[in-house]
């Protein structure tokens, strides 16, 4: 089974895909599952080279592993690939990837000029005995409960106006850029997060009561708007309350600025952070005022 992911973050739709295939009695037992993603993101190639995905490749790999998917397939995307005919694309799915069950979302389009539809895919794959499953858009209402994914904690998220909306990456990005973390997290199904590997700074020793962690995510990682956020930080499976600042500072070569993340942990011995994977979950905007600076650790972002 191959699930074609048109959006960057794995979420409710991909979890439902796995459940859908596992409960389909017509399929052989232990049908291998694969999530097919395109790298770089098609939107970056076709429309905006500055487009920033919500997840790094490393973050996505960890999330996919928690979904129970057997394989994560990263297919190179280019303008030449986008110009491929519908027949050529289906040939790759069935002959190169050996897909026998293909799962897509409603409104899925493919091929040159997005000429292919779900109906087109069903007709073409039926000729070789493959099946196409269509997953309906996830609808979000007053409340949802997320699953544990890649060390991300489960918690309830609420939408204040109670409206029912389809989950979409564009909506999530708009909410994050507007500092509306609870609403964005509700659509994601888990708290927006950034992961990195901690290393001790050479300039400072970590304070025993308040530990500062610095993350320098890759420039193509999408981040919420600058500000101070209430966060949770997960280290070795344990969750710590934290406050996190997203800001900007000059690059070392003085050519422009770079965005950075600094997180302040309470009651954690920072000397134990070296080499540990850290996950910072963003819960809600705290404010715009400055943070008290204490001991310092650096975090090397995983790509």
C-alpha positions in Angstrom: 0.0 0.0 0.0 1.3 3.4 -1.0 -0.1 6.6 0.5 0.8 9.7 -1.5 1.3 12.6 0.8 0.6 16.0 -0.8 1.2 18.0 2.4 4.3 18.1 4.5 3.2 17.1 8.0 1.9 13.6 8.7 -1.3 13.9 10.7 -4.8 12.6 11.1 -5.2 11.7 7.4 -2.1 9.4 7.4 -3.1 7.7 10.7 -6.6 7.1 9.2 -4.9 5.7 6.1 -3.0 3.0 8.1 -6.2 2.1 10.0 -8.2 2.0 6.8 -5.8 -0.5 5.1 -5.3 -2.6 8.3 -9.1 -3.2 8.6 -9.7 -3.9 4.9 -10.4 -7.7 4.9 -10.0 -7.9 1.2 -6.3 -7.2 1.4 -3.6 -9.8 2.3 -2.5 -9.9 5.9 0.5 -7.7 6.8 0.3 -5.7 3.6 3.5 -3.5 3.6 2.7 0.2 3.8 4.7 3.1 2.4 4.3 6.9 2.6 5.4 8.6 -0.6 6.6 12.1 -0.2 8.3 14.5 -2.6 11.6 16.2 -1.9 12.0 19.1 -2.4 8.4 20.1 -1.7 6.5 20.5 -5.0 5.3 24.0 -4.0 8.9 25.2 -3.7 9.7 23.9 -7.2 6.6 25.1 -9.0 5.6 28.3 -7.2 7.9 29.7 -4.5 11.5 28.7 -4.0 11.4 30.3 -0.5 8.6 28.0 0.6 9.5 26.5 4.1 8.0 23.2 5.1 6.6 22.6 8.6 8.9 19.6 9.3 12.5 18.9 8.6 13.3 15.6 6.9 14.5 14.2 10.3 11.3 15.3 12.1 9.2 13.7 9.4 11.1 10.4 9.6 10.5 10.2 13.3 6.8 10.9 12.9 6.3 8.4 10.1 8.0 5.7 12.1 5.4 6.3 14.9 2.5 5.8 12.4 3.3 2.2 11.9 4.3 2.7 8.3 6.9 0.2 7.0 8.6 2.6 4.5 9.1 6.3 3.9 9.7 6.9 0.2 11.3 10.3 -0.7 10.9 10.8 -4.4 13.0 13.6 -6.0 10.7 16.3 -7.4 11.6 18.6 -10.3 10.0 20.6 -13.1 10.7 17.7 -15.4 8.8 15.3 -13.0 5.9 17.8 -12.8 5.7 17.7 -16.6 5.2 13.9 -16.6 2.0 12.7 -18.2 -0.7 10.9 -16.1 0.2 7.6 -17.8 3.9 8.0 -16.9 3.1 8.8 -13.3 0.8 5.8 -12.9 3.4 3.6 -14.5 5.9 4.6 -11.9 3.5 3.9 -9.1 2.5 0.4 -10.3 5.7 -0.8 -12.0 8.5 0.9 -10.2 7.0 1.2 -6.7 5.0 -2.0 -7.1 1.9 -0.4 -5.5 -1.2 -2.6 -5.3 -3.2 -0.3 -3.1 -2.9 3.5 -3.5 -4.3 5.9 -1.0 -4.9 9.6 -1.8 -7.0 12.4 -0.4 -10.1 13.9 -2.0 -9.3 16.3 -4.7 -5.9 14.8 -5.5 -4.4 15.9 -8.8 -1.4 14.7 -10.6 0.4 14.8 -14.0 1.2 17.7 -16.3 -0.9 20.7 -15.6 -2.6 18.7 -12.8 -4.7 17.0 -15.5 -5.1 13.7 -13.5 -7.9 13.3 -11.0 -8.8 10.6 -8.5 -11.1 9.2 -11.2 -8.2 9.1 -13.7 -6.0 7.3 -11.2 -8.7 4.8 -10.5 -9.3 4.0 -14.1 -5.6 3.7 -15.0 -4.6 1.5 -12.0 -7.7 -0.7 -12.4 -6.3 -2.0 -15.6 -3.4 -3.7 -13.7 -5.4 -4.8 -10.8 -4.4 -2.1 -8.3 -6.9 -0.4 -6.1 -7.3 3.3 -5.1 -8.6 4.3 -1.7 -9.8 7.9 -1.1 -9.4 9.4 2.4 -11.9 12.2 3.2 -10.5 15.4 4.6 -10.2 15.5 8.4 -12.8 17.7 9.9 -12.0 19.7 13.0 -14.5 21.0 15.5 -14.6 22.0 19.1 -12.0 19.5 20.4 -9.7 16.7 19.4 -7.3 14.4 21.2 -3.9 13.8 19.6 -1.9 10.6 19.7 1.7 10.3 20.9 3.9 10.9 17.8 7.7 11.1 17.8 7.9 12.1 21.4 5.2 14.7 21.1 2.8 14.6 24.0 -0.9 14.0 23.8 -3.2 16.8 24.8 -6.5 18.4 24.1 -6.7 21.4 21.8 -9.7 23.7 21.3 -10.9 26.0 18.6 -12.4 29.0 20.3 -15.2 29.7 17.8 -16.3 26.1 17.5 -16.4 26.2 13.7 -15.9 23.1 11.7 -13.0 23.3 9.2 -11.1 21.1 6.9 -7.5 20.4 7.9 -5.1 22.1 5.4 -1.4 22.9 5.5 -2.0 26.5 4.3 -4.5 27.1 7.2 -2.0 25.7 9.7 0.8 27.9 8.4 -1.4 31.0 8.5 -2.4 30.3 12.1 1.3 29.7 13.2 2.4 33.0 11.5 -0.4 34.8 13.4 0.7 33.3 16.8 -2.5 31.3 17.0 -0.9 28.1 18.4 -3.9 26.4 20.0 -5.8 26.6 16.7 -2.9 25.4 14.6 -2.2 22.5 17.0 -5.8 21.5 16.8 -5.6 21.2 13.0 -2.2 19.4 13.2 -3.5 16.9 15.8 -0.3 17.4 17.9 1.7 20.4 19.2 3.9 22.1 16.6 7.5 21.2 17.5 11.1 21.7 16.8 13.7 19.0 17.4 17.4 19.2 17.9 20.5 17.5 19.5 21.9 19.2 22.5 25.6 20.0 22.9 27.2 22.0 25.8 28.4 25.5 25.0 32.1 26.3 25.3 31.3 29.8 26.6 28.9 29.0 29.4 28.1 26.4 32.0 24.5 25.5 32.4 22.7 26.8 35.5 21.3 24.1 37.9 17.9 25.8 38.3 17.3 27.5 34.9 18.8 26.0 31.8 18.9 27.8 28.5 18.8 25.8 25.3 19.5 27.4 22.0 18.4 25.9 18.6 19.4 27.2 15.2 17.0 25.5 12.8 17.8 25.2 9.1 16.8 28.3 7.2 14.1 26.3 5.3 12.3 25.3 8.5 9.0 27.1 9.0 8.7 28.7 12.4 5.9 30.6 14.1 6.1 34.4 14.3 8.8 35.9 16.6 7.6 36.1 20.2 7.7 34.3 23.5 5.8 31.1 23.9 4.7 28.7 26.6 6.2 25.4 25.6 6.9 21.9 26.8 10.4 20.4 26.3 10.8 16.6 26.0 14.1 15.0 26.9 14.6 11.2 27.3 10.8 10.8 27.4 10.3 13.2 30.3 8.4 16.5 29.7 9.5 19.8 31.3 7.6 23.0 31.5 9.5 25.7 29.6 9.3 29.2 28.1 10.7 29.7 24.6 11.7 32.8 22.6 11.8 32.9 18.8 13.8 35.9 17.5 16.5 37.0 15.1 20.2 37.8 15.4 22.9 38.8 12.9 24.7 36.0 11.1 28.4 35.4 11.9 29.4 36.8 8.6 27.2 39.9 9.1 25.4 39.0 5.9 21.7 39.2 7.0 20.0 37.8 10.0 19.1 34.3 11.1 16.2 33.1 13.2 16.9 31.3 16.4 15.1 29.6 19.3 16.1 29.8 22.9 14.2 27.7 25.5 14.4 28.1 29.3 13.9 25.0 31.4 13.2 24.9 35.1 14.6 22.2 37.5 16.7 20.4 34.9 20.5 19.7 35.2 21.8 21.1 32.0 25.1 19.2 32.2 23.2 16.1 31.3 21.9 17.5 28.0 25.0 16.8 25.9 24.2 14.6 23.0 20.5 14.2 23.9 17.7 14.7 21.4 15.4 17.6 22.5 11.9 18.2 21.3 10.3 21.6 22.0 6.5 21.8 21.7 4.8 25.2 21.2 1.6 25.6 23.1 0.6 29.3 23.0 1.9 32.8 22.8 3.2 34.1 26.1 4.2 37.7 25.3 6.7 40.0 23.6 8.8 41.0 26.6 12.4 39.9 27.1 13.5 36.8 28.9 15.9 36.5 31.8 19.2 35.1 30.6 20.8 32.4 32.6 23.1 29.4 31.9 23.5 28.4 28.3 23.4 25.3 26.2 23.4 25.1 22.4 21.4 22.7 20.4 22.5 21.5 17.0 19.4 21.1 14.7 18.8 17.8 13.1 18.1 18.0 9.3 
